[in-house]
Amino acid sequence: MSRTQKIREFIESHLVISNNEKVLKDDDNIFELGFVDSLFALQLVSFIEKEFEIELENNDLDLKNFSSINSIVSFLENKLGR
Amino acid sequence: MSGDTGDKKEIKCVVWDLDGTLWEGILLESNEVKLKPGIRQIIQTLDSRGILHSIASKSDYDDALAKIKEFKLEAFFLYPEISWNAKSTSIKRIQENLNIGLDTIMFIDDQPFERDEVQHEHPEVFCLDASQYRNLPDHPRLNPRFITEDSKKRRHLYLADMKRKKIEQEYEGPKQDFLMSLDMTLIISQAKEEDLKRAEELTVRTNQLNTTGVTYDFDELKRFLSSDDYRLFICELRDKYGSHGKIGLALVEITDKFWQLKLFLMSCRVLTYGVGTVFLSYILNEAKKAGMIVRSDFRDTGRNRMMYITFKFANFREIQSQTKGEILLENNLTKIQEFPPYIHVIIQ
């Protein structure tokens, strides 16, 4: 499974999306789409760390790195390479 | 005010072995085991102080639980671990289920081997020889400074949580529907004098979801109430199963330009409901209405990364970082998460 798919699957199963019918697009801003609560933030960070075997530094924990599926993927490309 | 984490923490949960510890004899050898003299009284005394109890025993689960029920003690033990696993594993599971620190757990066993095994795996756990059990009520780490309404009913709050978790596990369907079904209400208010004991207790007990780990005592908190330069917010969570009690606290210092969060914490018990972000959003909105921006003190205590993540995902950014893990965060209030549809927010 590609990184994009893995991340999409995670977000779809963990984020409470305001509109249930909505299909998540790769460049949708997840902070506008649903309610990003403290629990989702933790789950997302620990999912990324485990799934891609990296440790996120304080500097990495920047909203813009996590705002959409695409931004998470390009952040990971920067960290890990393609 | 104290930021020292070197102090021995108050014990939140006492984990009991059964054979030779809670009762005399070995259950698998004889069904006629007897509770050690005075043990029921001790359990009730600690319970009334808000200290929880659990079990780590190597025995047969059904037999042991039947015996506990016969002694009418089953309601006192949360997430009992009765199996043939290593006790260090049992304690880890209890710790995860209760979501408390290992350094707030006391383990009591008559077998030196079991105590050593636990101590070796979890140096933070306080291990005690069962022969010492009569001294428990006088133990300094089992005597909290305050006993509040929240501490007296703590066990019942956890029992209700166990019920919620069970229902959540059995719930099939989208998470949103489950959260909706809980009918949650978050009640936010400015703290009053009668809240201050609980507020102090929260600063002492809360480690993971805590921005600075700084503790404030009753008198310090009381001074904040009468000062125009500070605001102290407290919040309570209720749902259809009852109240979770007062579970969040925020201390704001008001300056010319900023609302400076000196402390923001949420009880770990409500972590799974994500209400921290709701409480934070409320404060950000209030600051915005007052035409301010928000800054927050933050201190890396080695245990509060969860809170750092919560703040960063709420659009705080680091503007200053010092040695010793002290960080200054700022939020320009351009993006504030709205309240989610599944929580009703009441401002008092």
Interface residues (C-beta under 8 A of the other chain):
Chain A: H14 V16 I17 S18 N20 F31 F35 V36 D37 S38 L39 F40 A41 L42 V45 N58 L61 D62 L63 F66
Chain B: P174 K175 Q176 L179 L209 M266 L271 T272 Y273 G274 V275 G276 T277 V278 M306 Y308 I309 T310 K312 F313 N315 R317 E318 S321 I327 K335 Q337 E338 P340 P341 Y342
